[in-house]
Amino acid sequence: MSLSDYIPSKCSKTMSCSEDWIGVGKKCFYFSDTRNWTASKRFCSSQGSELAQIDTQRIW
């Protein structure tokens, strides 16, 4: 699977984000599968961001 499998095609990259971050709407997302939850939360905090929380299986 690639990153594009997680982002619906109807969403456009409208946000200008830092390198390695993906812009969707008015948000920037960073995807990593190499960190556990604690390390991910610490990384997000160091970037001035928050860990994303997925509340539903529904795709936009």
Secondary structure, DSSP 8 states (H G I E B T S, - for coil): --GGGGS-TT----S---TT-EEETTEEE---SSS-HHHHHHHHHHTT--------S---
